[in-house]
Amino acid sequence: MVRTGAGQARHPRHFLMCPPVHFAVEYAINPWMDPSVGVDRERALGQWRRLRDLYRELGHRVSEIDPIEGLPDMVFAANGGLVVDGRVYGARFASAERTPEGPAYLDWFRKSGYTETLDPKHVNEGEGDFITLEHLVLGATGFRTDAAAHQEAERFLGRPVVTLQLVDPRFYHLDTALFALPGDNVAYYPGAFSRGSLRVLEALFPDALLATERDAATLGLNSVCTGEDVVMAAEATDLAERLRERGHTVHPVHLDELRKAGGGAKCCTLELRPAPR
């Protein structure tokens, strides 16, 4: 993506986000979550608003889904589905605490005019475990998403899905360990993947950007790249510098309050990819 002026983008994206009005850490379904640690909801909301406003400043469109009381993780919109070519593959959450989010997001899509939607049979957590590139989709299993969901998504979306195995519970979703770069390339943390999956990644992406454990541990890979621009955790300084060396403009964001639940910029951001014209 190349910006053509203040607040303009040559290839603007459309994102769906959910304000953290009901955000809390009331249970533990990943290693980041500790219910004994207090959450400052107003601070979380302020950090989220700065992320939303940054997208708009960069020329992107942001839609918002209404948060639902009793669903504190609904702020992590990326988990609410996978949208490719205007088709919506819905989410079916692994944990009982988040199960109601799947129907809530699918209902938003249907009411918003999306006519090709699928309520999935297999457990999957949307863009949390699916990363869409130009010609294929990477799908992860190991902690949240069933491998069978990869085939289900492939059939529905008409895109090849490559299965990867996550092995480090800190990186429970694919979007905590890998993000897409332009030209069908990626950045990732090798320690998050099985040996076999590393061989797949090395074969598919010989020019990938490899992150250190230190940057991965700040959720530095839970980033959103829209071409030239990369929106990412402010703490992932080494990764940011390497991205700049590759010609990217890095936009650091502070989301440490939301990180208490294991989420960063990408977790808060579901991309709505339109149907081909």
C-alpha positions in Angstrom: 0.0 0.0 0.0 1.2 3.5 -0.9 -0.3 6.5 0.7 -1.2 9.2 -1.8 -1.7 12.0 0.7 -2.7 12.7 4.2 -5.3 10.2 5.3 -5.4 8.5 1.9 -4.3 5.0 0.8 -4.0 3.6 -2.6 -5.4 0.3 -1.5 -7.5 1.1 1.6 -8.6 -1.8 3.8 -11.9 -2.3 5.6 -11.6 -3.4 9.2 -14.2 -4.6 11.7 -13.5 -3.8 15.4 -15.3 -4.0 18.7 -14.8 -1.5 21.5 -13.7 -3.0 24.8 -16.6 -1.6 26.8 -17.0 -4.9 28.8 -13.3 -5.9 28.7 -12.1 -7.9 31.7 -10.0 -10.8 32.6 -12.4 -13.0 34.4 -11.1 -16.5 33.4 -7.9 -18.0 32.0 -8.0 -19.6 28.6 -4.4 -18.8 27.6 -1.1 -18.3 29.5 -1.4 -14.5 29.3 -4.6 -14.3 31.3 -4.5 -14.0 35.1 -7.9 -13.1 36.8 -6.0 -11.9 39.9 -4.4 -9.1 37.9 -6.6 -6.0 37.7 -7.7 -4.5 34.4 -8.2 -0.8 33.8 -11.1 -0.8 31.4 -10.9 2.9 30.7 -7.2 2.6 29.8 -8.0 -0.3 27.6 -10.7 1.7 25.8 -8.3 4.6 25.3 -5.7 2.3 23.8 -8.3 0.7 21.5 -9.5 4.1 20.3 -6.0 5.2 19.4 -5.6 2.0 17.3 -9.0 2.6 15.6 -8.2 6.2 14.9 -4.7 5.3 13.6 -6.3 3.1 10.9 -8.6 5.9 9.9 -5.7 8.3 9.7 -3.9 5.9 7.4 -6.9 6.0 5.1 -8.6 2.8 6.0 -12.3 2.2 6.8 -13.3 0.9 10.2 -16.7 -0.5 11.0 -17.7 -1.4 14.6 -19.8 -4.2 16.0 -21.7 -3.5 19.3 -20.1 -5.2 22.3 -22.2 -7.6 24.3 -22.2 -7.6 28.1 -20.8 -10.8 29.5 -18.4 -11.3 26.5 -15.2 -9.6 27.8 -13.1 -11.0 24.9 -15.4 -9.7 22.1 -12.9 -6.9 21.6 -10.7 -9.4 19.9 -12.6 -9.1 16.6 -10.1 -11.0 14.6 -11.4 -14.2 16.2 -14.9 -13.5 15.0 -14.6 -15.0 11.5 -12.6 -15.1 8.2 -13.6 -13.0 5.3 -12.1 -13.7 1.9 -13.5 -12.5 -1.5 -16.7 -11.3 0.3 -17.4 -14.8 1.7 -17.6 -15.1 5.5 -16.4 -18.3 7.2 -17.8 -18.0 10.7 -16.1 -18.8 14.0 -16.8 -21.7 16.4 -14.9 -21.1 19.6 -13.0 -23.7 21.5 -13.9 -22.4 25.0 -17.4 -22.2 26.5 -16.6 -18.6 27.7 -16.3 -17.3 24.1 -18.8 -19.6 22.3 -21.6 -16.9 22.1 -19.2 -14.6 20.1 -19.4 -16.8 17.0 -23.2 -16.3 16.4 -22.9 -12.6 17.4 -20.3 -11.9 14.7 -22.1 -14.0 12.1 -25.3 -12.2 12.8 -23.5 -8.8 12.3 -22.2 -10.0 8.9 -25.6 -11.2 7.7 -27.3 -8.0 8.8 -24.5 -6.0 7.1 -25.4 -7.5 3.7 -23.0 -10.4 3.4 -24.9 -13.1 1.6 -22.3 -15.9 1.4 -21.8 -17.0 5.0 -21.0 -20.3 6.6 -21.8 -21.4 10.1 -18.9 -23.9 10.5 -19.1 -27.4 11.8 -15.6 -27.5 13.1 -13.9 -25.5 15.8 -12.0 -22.5 14.5 -11.3 -19.0 15.8 -11.3 -17.0 12.7 -8.4 -14.8 11.7 -6.8 -15.8 15.0 -5.7 -19.0 13.3 -6.1 -18.1 9.6 -3.7 -15.7 7.9 -4.7 -14.7 4.3 -2.0 -14.1 1.8 -2.3 -13.1 -1.9 -2.6 -16.7 -3.2 -3.2 -18.9 -0.2 -4.3 -19.1 3.4 -2.2 -20.3 6.3 -4.1 -22.2 9.0 -2.9 -23.2 12.4 -3.9 -26.0 14.8 -2.5 -27.1 18.1 -4.4 -25.1 20.7 -7.7 -23.6 19.4 -8.6 -24.5 15.8 -9.3 -28.1 14.6 -7.3 -29.2 11.5 -10.6 -30.3 10.0 -11.6 -26.6 9.9 -8.8 -25.9 7.4 -10.4 -28.2 4.9 -13.9 -26.8 5.6 -12.6 -23.3 5.0 -10.7 -24.3 1.9 -13.9 -25.8 0.3 -16.0 -22.8 1.2 -13.5 -20.1 0.3 -12.0 -21.7 -2.8 -8.5 -20.9 -1.5 -5.8 -23.4 -0.7 -5.2 -23.7 3.1 -1.7 -24.8 4.3 -1.8 -26.4 7.8 0.8 -25.4 10.4 1.2 -26.8 13.9 1.7 -24.5 16.9 3.6 -25.9 19.9 4.2 -23.1 22.4 1.1 -22.3 24.5 2.1 -18.6 24.7 1.4 -18.4 21.0 -2.0 -20.1 21.1 -3.2 -18.5 17.9 -1.3 -18.2 14.6 -1.7 -14.4 14.6 0.4 -14.2 17.8 3.3 -15.9 16.0 3.1 -14.8 12.3 1.8 -12.0 10.2 1.6 -11.4 6.5 3.9 -9.1 4.6 3.4 -7.9 1.0 4.2 -10.2 -1.9 3.1 -13.5 -0.3 5.8 -13.2 2.4 5.6 -13.3 6.2 7.3 -12.5 9.5 7.2 -15.2 12.1 8.8 -16.6 15.3 10.3 -20.0 14.7 9.9 -21.2 18.3 6.2 -21.2 18.0 6.0 -24.0 15.4 6.7 -27.7 15.1 9.7 -28.9 13.2 7.6 -30.1 10.3 5.8 -26.7 10.1 9.1 -24.9 10.2 10.2 -26.9 7.1 6.9 -25.8 5.4 7.5 -22.2 6.3 11.1 -22.2 5.2 10.1 -23.7 1.8 7.3 -21.3 1.2 9.0 -18.2 2.5 12.7 -18.3 2.0 12.9 -14.5 2.5 10.7 -14.4 5.6 11.5 -12.0 8.4 12.3 -14.0 11.6 11.5 -12.5 14.9 13.3 -13.0 18.2 11.6 -14.6 21.2 11.9 -11.2 23.0 9.8 -9.4 20.4 7.4 -12.3 20.1 6.9 -12.3 23.8 5.5 -8.7 23.6 3.1 -9.9 20.9 5.2 -8.0 18.4 4.0 -10.5 15.7 0.3 -9.7 16.4 0.7 -6.9 13.8 -1.3 -5.5 10.9 0.6 -4.9 7.7 -1.2 -3.0 4.9 1.7 -2.8 2.5 4.1 0.0 3.4 2.6 0.5 6.8 2.9 -1.9 9.8 0.9 -1.3 13.0 2.5 -3.2 15.8 3.3 -3.4 19.5 5.6 -0.5 20.6 7.7 -2.8 22.7 8.9 -4.9 19.7 11.7 -2.6 18.9 14.1 -5.0 17.2 11.4 -6.3 14.9 10.4 -2.7 14.1 13.9 -1.8 13.1 14.2 -4.8 10.8 10.9 -3.8 9.2 12.1 -0.3 8.6 15.3 -1.7 7.0 12.9 -3.5 4.5 11.2 -0.2 3.7 8.2 -0.3 5.9 6.8 2.6 7.9 6.2 1.3 11.4 3.4 2.7 13.6 4.0 1.6 17.2 0.9 1.3 19.4 0.6 0.7 23.1 -1.9 -2.1 23.9 -0.5 -3.5 27.1 -3.8 -3.3 28.9 -5.4 -5.6 26.3 -2.3 -7.8 26.3 -3.4 -8.9 29.8 -5.9 -11.1 27.9 -3.3 -12.1 25.3 -4.3 -9.7 22.5 -2.6 -7.0 20.4 -3.3 -5.0 17.3 -4.2 -7.8 15.0 -6.4 -9.5 17.6 -8.5 -6.3 17.7 -8.7 -6.2 13.9 -10.8 -8.3 11.5 -10.2 -7.5 7.8 -13.2 -7.5 5.6 -11.8 -8.6 2.2 -14.3 -7.6 -0.6 -15.5 -9.8 -3.4 -13.5 -9.5 -6.6 -14.9 -7.0 -9.1 
